[in-house]
Amino acid sequence: MSKEEQLMFNYVTAALLVIVLVFIPIVGHTAADTDGLVIYLPMDEGKGNVAEDLSPLGVNDGKLIQDAKFVANGKHGGAIELDGKGGSFVDMPWHDSMDVGADDFSTEIWFNYDEGANAGSLIWGFNVGGGEPQFWIRTHPPNNITCLFWDGVEPNGPIVETPKAYNDGQWHHYAFVRRGATLDIYVDGRKVGSGKGDEASVTRNQAFGIHLGQRVDGNNPYAGLLDEFRFWTRQLSEEEIKANMETGQDAFLSVNPADRLTTTWGKIKASH
């Protein structure tokens, strides 16, 4: 096409994108509040070895290590499958955006594993070993799922447990929220456990970022599926957790239509 025709095509396309990306999300559903969201891995890539971080920051991509792979049968779109044999996990190296210190934070993930699986780490953050601050969520079938939050200073970190292991081959949503010294855990949108800790830093002397699927030292590999990992530098309400359960990446991407337009516009210009 001529330069004039191409220019007109670009203008018309941009106008249509403004309508689609700005107005349709408003009509279709209420966009999620991404305030404080510093990691969001929808895990919908389908191939490759990088789970893109679609949070507003976009700096904490997850790298699929060894035999970790994308699969189509996620809770919302795709997912990541881990074989539980050791060495297969998702690695998010340390970034200052993870530095929650002694402040409130929340994390969410969908998981799916069956009764034949061994104990495995869903999420492990920041460090490992005695005297080191760390945060982790680990399955302990057939009993429960254990969450430990430890600043590395007190003799023992508080442990909060679910009432069962949820190892039934179905999708379940897990959320952890730190509210000062209170530690709350939720499964499928319902609070199932609470504990008390202190208000010290959990990211002091961090040696690692966050691993999904095994401890940061390589132990406790998880066998199963993971989807929709989110990490927030604020506390989430129970209502927010329930709302987040129902949404995949479309709801989160619709929060900032201008960013979506910029990305799509760049692709259009590159193709003409």
Secondary structure, DSSP 4 states (H G I P E B T S, - for coil): --HHHHHHHHHHHHHHHHIIIIIHHHHH-PPP--TTEEEEE-----SSSEE---SSS---PEEEETT-EEES--SSS-EEEEESSSS-EEEE---GGG--TTS-EEEEEEEE--TT---EEEEEES--STTS-EEEEEEETTTEEEEEEE-SSSSS--EEE-SS---SSS-EEEEEEEETTEEEEEETTEEEEEEE--SS-SSTT----EEESS-TTS-S--EEEEEEEEEESSPPPHHHHHHHHT--HHHHHTT-HHHHHHHHHHHHHHT-
